[in-house]
Amino acid sequence: MRAGRLLIGPLLRRVVGTRATVWVETSAPAVVTVRAADGASGTAPTFSAYDHHYALVVVEGLAPDRAASYEVLIDDEMAWPVSENNFPPSVIRTRAADDRETDLRLLPGDDRARRHV
């Protein structure tokens, strides 16, 4: 049985502490693994909605305040990065352990609200 292909992604969805969530869409049901160069990894099966196959992979064990390149495997076959890619490696960047997320401010999209911040 041939492994599914990567259709969309990988997309880094969220990084909190030493964990990151990576989203992908595949061409068929599969098991998706994300492996970071620093040894952190995560695996998740795809789930299906309207004949589309998605995976949300939680990568655990990342080092704080570092950038680690990563690769994506679909059913144990390399899917990302693609060999003919001339771009720099994809990375997961974590924050320093003492960096407080509460210091971040998100502004609503409404221009009226921004004037009062």
C-alpha positions in Angstrom: 0.0 0.0 0.0 1.4 3.4 -1.0 1.6 6.1 1.6 -0.5 9.2 1.3 1.1 12.3 0.0 1.4 15.7 1.7 -1.2 18.0 0.1 -1.0 21.1 2.4 1.5 22.0 5.0 3.3 21.6 7.2 1.9 24.6 9.1 3.2 25.4 12.5 0.1 26.2 14.4 1.2 26.9 18.0 4.3 26.8 20.2 3.9 26.7 24.0 6.9 26.0 26.2 8.7 23.0 24.8 5.7 21.8 22.7 4.6 22.7 19.2 1.6 21.7 17.1 2.1 21.1 13.4 -0.9 20.8 11.0 -0.9 18.9 7.7 -3.4 17.7 5.1 -2.7 14.4 3.4 -4.1 12.6 0.3 -5.2 9.5 2.2 -5.6 8.3 5.8 -2.1 8.0 7.3 0.1 8.3 10.4 2.1 11.5 10.4 5.3 12.0 12.3 7.2 15.2 12.9 10.8 14.9 13.9 12.9 17.8 15.0 16.7 17.9 14.7 17.1 18.2 18.5 15.4 14.8 19.0 11.9 16.1 19.8 9.1 14.3 17.9 5.4 13.6 17.7 3.1 11.3 15.9 -0.6 11.4 15.1 -3.1 9.6 12.9 -5.0 11.6 10.4 -8.7 12.3 10.9 -11.2 12.8 8.1 -13.8 15.4 7.3 -15.7 15.5 4.0 -13.1 13.2 2.3 -10.1 15.3 3.4 -7.5 13.9 5.8 -5.8 16.1 8.4 -3.4 15.6 11.2 -2.5 17.8 14.2 0.8 16.5 15.5 2.0 17.6 18.9 5.8 17.7 19.0 7.1 17.4 22.6 10.5 17.8 24.1 11.8 20.8 22.2 14.6 22.8 23.9 13.7 26.3 25.2 15.0 29.3 23.4 16.1 27.4 20.3 15.3 26.9 16.7 15.2 23.3 15.5 14.7 22.2 11.9 12.2 19.4 11.4 11.0 16.9 8.9 7.6 15.3 8.3 7.0 11.6 7.5 3.8 10.1 6.3 3.5 6.4 7.0 7.3 6.4 7.7 8.1 7.9 4.3 9.8 11.3 4.0 7.2 14.0 2.9 8.9 17.2 4.0 11.2 18.8 3.1 11.0 18.0 -0.5 14.3 17.2 -2.2 14.2 19.9 -4.9 13.5 22.7 -2.3 16.0 25.6 -2.5 14.6 27.3 0.6 16.2 27.2 4.1 15.0 24.4 6.4 11.6 24.8 8.2 12.2 25.4 11.9 10.3 25.3 15.1 11.4 28.2 17.3 10.7 28.1 21.0 10.8 31.0 23.5 13.2 31.3 26.5 11.9 29.5 29.6 11.6 32.8 31.5 9.8 34.6 28.6 6.3 35.2 29.8 3.6 34.8 27.2 1.3 37.2 29.1 3.6 40.0 27.9 2.1 39.5 24.4 -0.7 41.8 23.3 -3.1 40.9 20.6 -5.1 43.7 19.0 -8.5 43.2 17.5 -8.9 43.8 13.8 -11.4 46.6 14.3 -9.7 49.9 13.7 -11.9 51.7 16.3 -10.6 49.4 19.0 -7.0 50.0 18.1 -7.3 53.7 18.6 -8.1 53.1 22.3 -5.2 50.8 23.0 
